[in-house]
Amino acid sequence: MGFKTQEEYLAYKQMVSDFLWKEVEPLVPKMDEEDHIPRELLFPRFRELGLFRLIIPEEYGGLGLTTAQYLPFIAEMSKVSGAVRALIHVHLTAARAIAFYGREEQKKAILPKMAKGESSLAFCITEANSGSGLDCKTAAVKQGDHYVLNGEKHLITNADFTDLFMVACYTGPRDLGKKAMSALIVESGAPGFTIEPMPHLLGCKGLGHGILTFKNCIVPAKNVVGEEGLGLDVFLGELEVSRVYVAASSLGTAMRALDESVKYAKKRITFGKAIAQRESIRMLLADMAMDIYGLRLMLEDVARKIDEGKPCALEASIVKSHGLETVCRVTDKAMQVLGGRSYLVSWPIERLFRDGRLNVLEEGTPSIQKLVTARALLSGDSPCTSPW
Ligand SMILES: Cc1cc2nc3c(=O)[nH]c(=O)nc-3n(C[C@H](O)[C@H](O)[C@H](O)COP(=O)(O)OP(=O)(O)OC[C@H]3O[C@@H](n4cnc5c(N)ncnc54)[C@H](O)[C@@H]3O)c2cc1C
């Protein structure tokens, strides 16, 4: 890890938190209204503060944070801006994929630039007309020293500014299944590659998305991540860890919603009493806290397992599910606590409500999480591996 002592780590975390609350938070209403992240203003500060390099290994210019150290950053960003969280999250999840699955020369070429925030990589699986994974329609054919790539992807985060795109595609006969899929890095401006912006989002305003179209797009053969046939491992392996990051985002959004609810409940007087003194409001606050505490403990457990190198597909899908349910329940309840004001854009609750809904869909829908959980359980896995 990039910090010699826990004190150094905590001081750094505090510095980033101060930046988020003092410099980003005041911009959020405008970012939301204009649906625009002022990158020219924020990116230089993200670079100075090291946000683009949090989990990139130190040998490639990163800070090398462990999962347990990284999750609080995701949560803090989510309290302030879901869009900033998602932007950094995608950048770092994609970087992690290169660190784990890339060849040494790829790591050396890509990661230091990503760590400096000079380059970014998008994560491209989803297609409009097929399911994610083996159902993928995008395919590349190798011709000498390059691939010819055809297909399309949509809903690709950061497509509005990123220079590199890691694309899931078939590079071999479909009947070989997983072994025929690869991850190809396509550079913006590659011949035959076009990017089209997508409609505005419900929440996380300012985050950019694109439809990517590859028409006989030429991709150098050296751009295959790791080696041919690793594609599904790269994407599904990273999705597993990324589900935990999404759950940490749910935690941050829910924590902010609870903080705002407690503050409001103490201040708002009706019929001569603060609403915090009403049983019905207390029940709401207690339910919110129960969800949040459970999620926090789950995250600590799964982060430890990831950092110990243990497989955690089951835990990752459980924590993702609990996270999305928590963020939805807690923001719903926050709307009840804040009453009519929760519906006004001048209060943060409606934004938290909208931002949190992305966590439902990211890295797989609720039913997909439950399918992954059930599959792992039925094959003998258990969330409680240590003796009780
Ligand atoms: C803001 C935003 C950012 C995103 N960023 C990215 C990104 O950067 N990169 C990327 O690749 N993707 C990205 N996505 C896509 C996201 O991961 C998918 O939207 C999500 O995984 C759901 O897939 P889908 O949209 O294809 O849903 P669909 O497949 O259309 O699913 C619709 C419903 O059918 C269910 N369903 C589908 N197939 C099955 C099945 N086989 N069995 C049972 N139920 C099924 C689903 O669970 C869901 O309930 C983003 C999405 C959003 C909204």
The ligand as a Gaussian input file, in Angstrom:
#p B3LYP/6-31G(d) Opt

LIG

0 1
 C      -25.936000       4.865000     -16.036000
 C      -25.481000       3.532000     -16.533000
 C      -24.138000       3.305000     -16.740000
 C      -23.704000       2.098000     -17.287000
 N      -22.373000       1.930000     -17.594000
 C      -21.968000       0.815000     -18.255000
 C      -20.618000       0.668000     -18.704000
 O      -19.769000       1.524000     -18.475000
 N      -20.280000      -0.448000     -19.385000
 C      -21.184000      -1.432000     -19.661000
 O      -20.811000      -2.418000     -20.286000
 N      -22.477000      -1.319000     -19.256000
 C      -22.891000      -0.228000     -18.573000
 N      -24.195000      -0.080000     -18.160000
 C      -25.129000      -1.135000     -18.463000
 C      -25.591000      -1.915000     -17.248000
 O      -24.548000      -2.713000     -16.739000
 C      -26.785000      -2.713000     -17.692000
 O      -27.823000      -1.777000     -17.999000
 C      -27.296000      -3.689000     -16.662000
 O      -26.332000      -4.681000     -16.400000
 C      -28.569000      -4.389000     -17.182000
 O      -28.386000      -4.896000     -18.466000
 P      -29.371000      -4.467000     -19.620000
 O      -29.551000      -2.985000     -19.604000
 O      -28.875000      -5.082000     -20.883000
 O      -30.754000      -5.079000     -19.163000
 P      -31.626000      -6.200000     -19.847000
 O      -30.732000      -7.357000     -20.194000
 O      -32.444000      -5.585000     -20.928000
 O      -32.524000      -6.668000     -18.637000
 C      -33.875000      -6.288000     -18.443000
 C      -34.438000      -7.182000     -17.349000
 O      -34.409000      -8.563000     -17.781000
 C      -33.676000      -9.358000     -16.848000
 N      -32.893000     -10.367000     -17.578000
 C      -32.134000     -10.184000     -18.701000
 N      -31.543000     -11.333000     -19.050000
 C      -31.924000     -12.268000     -18.141000
 C      -31.622000     -13.650000     -17.938000
 N      -30.801000     -14.296000     -18.766000
 N      -32.190000     -14.284000     -16.886000
 C      -33.020000     -13.633000     -16.055000
 N      -33.327000     -12.308000     -16.171000
 C      -32.786000     -11.646000     -17.200000
 C      -32.768000      -8.379000     -16.133000
 O      -32.387000      -8.858000     -14.843000
 C      -33.640000      -7.139000     -16.057000
 O      -34.492000      -7.233000     -14.956000
 C      -24.636000       1.095000     -17.568000
 C      -25.999000       1.293000     -17.288000
 C      -26.421000       2.493000     -16.789000
 C      -27.894000       2.703000     -16.531000

